[in-house]
Amino acid sequence: MKIDLLHYSAPPVVGGVESVLAHHARLMADAGYHVRILAGRGAQTDPRIPFVHLPLADSQHPDILSVKAELDKGCIPDRFSQLVEQLSASLNKALGGVETLIAHNVCSLHKNLPLTAALKHVLEQPGSPRIILWHHDLAWTTPRYQNELHAGFPWDLLRTDWLGAEQVAVSELRLQELAGLLGIPPERITVIPNGVDVFQFLGLQEQTQTFVEQLGLMAAEPLFLLPVRITPRKNIELALLTLAALQKRFPNPALVVTGPVGPHNPNNVKYMERLRAMRNELNLENKAHFLTELSSGYLSDSAVAGLYRLVDALILPSREEGFGIPILEAGLSGLPIFCTDIPPLHSLARNYATYFSPTANPEIIASLIYDRLSKDPIYRMRVQVRKNFTWEQIYSQYIAPLLG
């Protein structure tokens, strides 16, 4: 299927809608669609996604600004119809062979009414593509624009139910506003929220991204980090037992142990074997992850730092420590800290951590963790975003079904 996305401007122009446009195009290209971006300003930023330059689609084009100044006063200048004709010709040429056109805000705002009118004209012609009108903002429901809107054509195009057009709003609020504005049932409007590129936003390195995808860490609830080498003094078995106990309290807890097997004691290899056996006995194969099993090399500091930005909490069940650098790293990352009540860790975390004994009952530790996290709105919001608002989730749940 050939899909075109239309807006006034596109990346590398910076803006909320421009960013959404780029993510939509990327996801559609990933899914195998032939997708292009049509805009008045921008450039090709992905080799798979052509950029089609339509100069008059730009809301900041001098001719468009000149006409808009008159339109804002309630006057339709002679130049308006000429611009509509020019834009209609450009759209007709660009849309040849296109099956679906998705117009972002073009039929919602009055930033370029010649473009809006031209699009309406093109879509009324036989053989026009399927049209999806994607509404981020609505001029007619925004108080700050009321002095620039007037009864009749072309302003009424922004509050008219276009025949055959499918309507998408980015939130329930916009859905209700749009339904009232167009006089249509809310059921005719699809709500598709925006999302977040988690990997990009958190600055995760490619290696870290691979681990996250391979292990399904985005679905964890909660996700714990144990950034230590695998040696008995780190007491990793207590973390495994606690993770098993947490399964009774949380939907899908998971643990990531970042370090390799300690290199200075041959017994560490046997310790790793015991941990693997314990993991199997506790049925934690898909929840307790040792990154040393996925990579023979050391993780870079940057890769580990990325995990700190992704996870929900630090757990550090050490029997002994000389210092406790992970406590500082967790503090800098804004993570809840669950650690043993041993002097080096206590001197660093002071009253900011939740403590337990290195020999504590795992059920007690699990209860401490549950009591702390279940009351933490920051944790709950992190999980909500990670599970429901990544662009990949938005695409699979909403956009893919829309495209059919």
N, C-alpha and C positions, 0 to 999 in steps of 0.2 A: 504494500500500500504506500502511496505517495502522500505525505502529509506536509503542509506548510503551516508555519506559525507566524502570525502577523502582529506587529506592535510598532509604535512610533520609533523606538530605538532598541538596540540589542547590545550585548557585550561586544567590546570591552567598555561600553558606556555603563556606568555604575548606577544601579537602581534596583529596587525591590522586584518590580515586574521583570526587569531585564534578567535578573538572577534566576527567577522562576523559569523564564523562557529558556535559558541555557540548560537548566537541569532537566526540564521536560524534553528538550531536543536530545540531550545526551541519553536519557533513559529510553526514548523511542528508538534511537539509533542502536542502542544495546540490544533492543528487542527485535531488531532486524528490519525496521521500517526505513523507507527512504524519506528522510526529513530535511527540510530546509527552513531557514529563517528569513522572513521578509521584513525589512525595516528601512526607515529613512536615514538612520545613523547606525554605525557599528562596523563589524568586520568578521571575517571567518575566524573562529577561535578553536574549532575542532575540525580536523581534516576530513571527517566523515560527514560534516554538516555544512553544506554550501550556504553562503550568505548572499541574498539577492537584494541589491541596493535599489530602493524606490525613493529617490530624493524627496519627493513631495509628501511622502508618508511621515516625514519628520515633523514633529510638533513645533520645532524651532526653525523650520525653514522660513526665510524672510517673507516669501509670498503668503505662507500659511499664517504667520504672525500678523501680517498686514490685514488679511481678511478677518482674522479672529478679533482684532481690535474693533472692527466695525460690527461684527456679529455680537460681541459682548454688549454693544449699545442697542441691540435690537434691530440693526440694519443689515440687509443682505446685499453686499456690493455686487456690481456686475461681474467682477472677477471671480466670484464664487462658482458660477456655473462652468466657467472655463477650466477652473482647477478640478472640478468634479469630472469633466470630460477627460482631462489629461490623466487623472488618477484611474479612471475607469479603463482607459486604454492600457495603462501600465499593469493594472491588475489582471485584465483579460489575457495579456501576453504572458504574464508570470504564472498564471494559474492553469495554463494549458496542460492537461493530463493529470492534474492534481485531483485526488479523490476526496481529501478532507482538508478543510481550512479551519484553523483554530485562531480566532482573533482575540487578543488580550487587551481589554479595556477600550478598544477602538469604538465599541458601541455602548460604552458606559460613560465616557468622559467627553467633554466638548473641546479637547485640546487640538483636534484636527477634524472639524465637521465636514470639510470637503472629502476627506478620506472616508468618514462614516457614510456619507451620501453615496460616494462612488462604490463602496462595498455593497451597499443595499442595492444599487442599480445592477451590479455584476451578478449578484446572487438571484436576482429576479429573472435572469436570462436562462433559456433552456440549456440543460447540460452542465449547469453550475455545480461545483463540488458541494459535498456535505459541509454544513457550517456549524461550528460550535463557538458560541460567544462566551468568553471566559471573563467573569466580572470580578475584579479586585476592588474597585472603587465605583461609586455611583454619583454622578454629578447632581442629579435631581434630588437626592436625599441628603446632600451635604450642605449645611447652612452657608458655608463660606462661598459657595458658587452661585447662590440664588440670584444675585444681582447681574450675573452674566448669562442667565437662561431666560428664554422668552417663549411664549406660546406659539405653536405652529412649526412649520418646516424651517430650518433643519433640526431645531432643538428637540422637537418631539420624536425624532429618530431614537433618541436616548431613553425614551420611556414608552416605546412601542414594541409589542410582541411581534418580532419578525417572523413571517410565515416560513415554516420549515426549519427554523433555527433551533438548535439545542442550547439550553442555558446551563451554565456552570457558575456557581458562586463559591467563594473561598471560605465562607464561614456560615454558621446558622444565622447570624445577624444579617449578613448580606442576602441570604436566601429570603428572609422575611421582608427585608426592604425591597428586594427585586420583585417578589411576588405581588406586593402591594402596588409597586410602581407600574408593573406591566398588566396588573389585573388578571393574573393567572394563578392556578392552584399551586401551592408550594411543591406538590408532588412532581410537577413538571421540571423542577430545578434540581440539579445534582450538586451536592456539596462535596467539593474536593479541596481539602486543606493543603496548605504549603508544608514543606518539610525542611529538613536540615541535612546537609552533607556532613555526617558525623566525622568521617575520616579527615576531611579537609579542615573542618572547624577545629578539631582537636589536634591537628598537625601530626597525624599518625604516619610513621614511616611505612614504606611498602612492605617491609618484613612484618611489622606489627599488624598491618591490615590483613596480610595473608593469614596470620595466626587467628585473628578475630573471626574471619570468614570461615576458616577451616574448622574451628572449634565451636562455631555458633554462639559466640560470646554476647552478641547483641541481644539474645533472648534471655540471658541470665537475669535472675531476680531473687536476691542481689548477687553482685559479682565482687568477689574478694581477691585481693592481691597479696601474695606472700613472696616478696622479692629477696630470696635467700639462696645460698648454695645448699645442696642436699647433703647435710651432715647431721648426725644424731642430736647434737646440741641445739639444733633449730627446732626439734620437737614437732616435726611436720606431721607425725601420726596423730597428734592432738588436733591439728587443723582438719585432718580427714574425718576423725570421729565427730568433731563439731559440725562439719559439713553434713554428715549423715543425719545428725540430730536436727539440723536446720531444715531438712526436707519436710519435717512435720509442721513447720511454721511458715515457710515461704514457698511460692509456686515452683521456682526453678533455680535454687542457689547453685553457684559455681565458684570454683577456686582456681587461680592461676599461680603456679609456682614457677618463678622465672629462671632460677639459677641452675647451673650444671651440677653434676656430682662433684663434691669437694675433691680437689686433686691431691691432697697431701696425706690421705689415709686410705689404704686399700679396703678397709672395712666399710667405707662409704658406698662402695659398689654393692655390697651385701645389704646395706641399709636401703638403698634404692630398690633392690629386689623385694625387700619386706614391705616397702611402701606400695609397690605395685600389687603385691599379693593382698594387702589390706584394702586397697582400692577395689579390687575385684570382689572381695568378701563383702564389702559394704555396698556393692552395686553402684559405684561412683564412676564407672568408666567414662561416662559422658559428662561428668560434672567436675572431676578433679583432674586438672591438666598440668602436666610437667612439660614445659617448653623444651627441655633438653631432649625429649623424645621426638621432637619435630625438627630440631636443628642441632648439629654437632658443634657449632661454633658458639662463641659468647654473644649474648645480646649486647648491643651498644647501649650506652647510657641514654641516648635519645630514644631508642626503642622502648626501654623500660619507662622512661618519662612519659611516653605516649600512653602506656598502660595505666600509669597513675592518673592521667586525665580521663581515662575511660571508665575505670572501675568505680565501685560504690564505697569501698572501705578497705582499710589495711588490717590484716590480721597477722600478728607476730607472736607465736606461742613459744618463743625461745626459752630454754632452760637457763642459758647464760649468754651474756653479751658483754663485749668490752666497751661498746659505745651504743650503737643503734641508729645508724644513718637513716634507715627507712622511716623512723619516727619524724625526722626533720623533713624528709621528702613528702611524707603524707601531710604534714602540717602546711607545707608550702602549696600543696595541691588542694587543700581544703577538704581532706578526707576524714571521716570518722576513723578513730584508731582503737582497735581492740588488741591488747597486748598483755603479756604476763607482768605481774607486779614484782619485777626484779629491779634492783637499785639503778642500774644505768638507764633503763627505759623510763622509770618513774621520774628520774631527775630531768629527763628531756621533755616528757609529755605532761608532767605535773597533773593538774586537774583537768586536762583536756582529753584524756583517754579513758576508756572503759577497761578496767583491769580484771585479771583472773589469775589464779595460781597455775604454775606449770603442771600441776598434778590434778587440776580441777576436773570434776565430772563434766563431760562434754554437754550433757543436757543443761547443766547450769550455765555454761558458756553460751549455749544456743539461746537460752532465755534472756541472758544479758544483751545479746546482740539483737534479738527480736524487740526487746523493750526499747532499745536505743533507736533502731532504724524505723520501727513502725510508727514512731512519733515524729520522725524527721521529714518535714515537707520537701526539703531539698532532695533527699534520697528518692522520695516518691515521684517527684517531678523528673528526676534524671531517668528513672526507669520508664516513665511514661513517654518521654522523648525517644529514648533508645528503642523501645518496643513498637511505638506507633507513629513516630514522626520522622523517621529517616526517609529520604527520597525513595529508596528502594521499596519501603513499606507502602508509601503513598502510591507509587506506581502500580505495584502488584494488586493492591486492594481497591484502588479507585480508577486510575487512568487506563490500565489495561482492559478492564471490562467496558469502559466507555468507548475505547477504540474498536472493540469487538474482535 
